[in-house]
Amino acid sequence: MYKSLNTGAIGVKSDLAGALALAKQYGFQAIDLPMGEMLRIADAQGVTAVAKLFSDAGVGYGPWGLPTDWRSDEEKLRQGLAELPRYAALGQQLGATRVNTWVTPGSNERARQEHYDFLLARFRPIAEVLARYGCRLGLEFIGPKTSRTRLQHEFIYTAGDML
């Protein structure tokens, strides 16, 4: 277990360099990764330049958010799947292999089993791409009752259900 800084989660707007400086200043062992920015740096300066930013700061790699738009239509999913190998390859090269996203605790369109089948159909190809690069996908459930009562069909909202 380690502390990973997610600047966005605490309302702090920051680029990679700023997040690394904050993590170092406040004793975080890692940061949640802005993979889009890291890809731009790697494309311009090489993967070693990205790795050096982290080593110079003494900060490790936390998780990175799944960049694939799996919630939308099939076309956006296909586009995201086409781009995902670039992200996963960078993650593999750096040793940053933990990827995450969250699942809503319900749906207005699909009943429980239909929603489960939808998610399985969306996450399976994503997980397959990630696995080719040694990356693992973690799914976060959203538990508060206020998050699910506005939805017509409840879905997973406990750790037991998620497992």
N, C-alpha and C positions, 0 to 999 in steps of 0.2 A: 504494500500500500504506500502510496506517495501522494503528495499534494500537487495538483496540476491547476495552474491559473487559467481561467477562461474569462478574459477581459469583458467580452460581450455579455456574459451572464451577470456581471456586476455593474453594467452600464458604463463601462469605460471603453471609449473608442481608441483603438491603438493599432499601429502597424506591427509587423513582426519584431523589429528592433525595439520598439517601445514595450511590447509585451515581454520580451526577454529581459529588458532592464528592470521592469516591475517585478518579474518573478525573482530575479537575483536580489533585488533590494528587499523584498518582503519574505524571502526564505522559501519560495516554492521550488520544488525539485523539477518541475516540468511546466510546459504550457500546452493548452489545447491548440492544435496546430491550424494555422491559416494556410491550408495546402494550396489554394489558388495563388497566393503571394509567393509561397515557397517554390511553386512550379515556375513562376515568372523569373525568379532569381536563378533557379537551376538552368532554365533555358538560356539566360543571358550570360551566366558566369560559371555554370557547372554545379553539379551536386556537392562537390567538396566545399564550395563557397557557402552553401546552405549549412552543411555540417559544421563548418568553422564558426558561423554565427552562434550556434548552440554551444559548441565547446568553449569558445571564448567567454560566453556568459556563465558557463558552468550549469547550464539548464538542460534537462532532458526532454525527450519527446513524449507528449501526452497523446490522447486520442485525436483523431480528426473527424470532422463531420462528414457524413456521406454526401458527396456532391451530386449524386444522381437524383433527379426529380421523379421519385417513384409514386408520388401521390397524384400526379396529373395523368394526362392521356398517354396512350401507347407511343405516340411519336416522340414526346418528351422523354419517356422512359428509354426508347431506342437511342436517342441522342445522348442521354446520360450514360448509357451502357457503352457507347462508342468512345466516350471521353474517359471513362473510369480507369482503363488500363494505364493511362498516363499518371494518374494520381497514385494508383496502387504500385506502379513501378518505382516511383519516387519514394513512397512509403517503405517499400522493400529495401531499396538502396540505403536508406537512412536507418532502418531498423524501427521505423514508426508504423507498426502493423495493426494498431487498434483503431477501428473505425466505428462510429456510432450514429444512430438516428433514433427518433422517438416515434411511438405509435399512439395514435389518439385512442382514448378509452371508449370509442363508439363511432357510430356512423349514422348519418341521416339517409343514406342511400341503400345500405346493405345490412341485412340481419346478420347475427353473429356468425353462423357457419359460412355464409356467402362472403362476409368480410374476411374471415380466416382464409378462405380459399383465394381471395383476391390478394391478400398479403403474401401468402405462400407463392403465388404466381409471380409477384413482383420481387420478392426477396431472393428467391432461388437463383435466378440468373445473376443477380448482383453478388450474392455470396460465392457463386462459381467463379466469377471474374476475380474477386478479391482473393479467393483461395489459390488461384494460379500464381499469385504474387506473395503468398504467405501471410496475407492480411485476414483478420477476423472481424466479423460484423457483430456489434453489440446492439441490442434493442432495449430502449428505455420505455417502460410503461408510465403512464400518467395516472396517478392515483386519486387526487382530490375529487370528492363527489361533485363539486361545482364544475369540474371539467367535463363530467359525463352526463349530468342531468339535462343539459341543453341539447343532447343528442337523442335521436329517436330510438336507436338500437345500441344498448350497452355492449362493450367488448372487454378486452383484457384491461384490468386496472389494479391487479395485485401481483405480488412477486410469485405466488403459487401458480396463478393462471399463466403468467409469462413463461415460467419454466415448463 
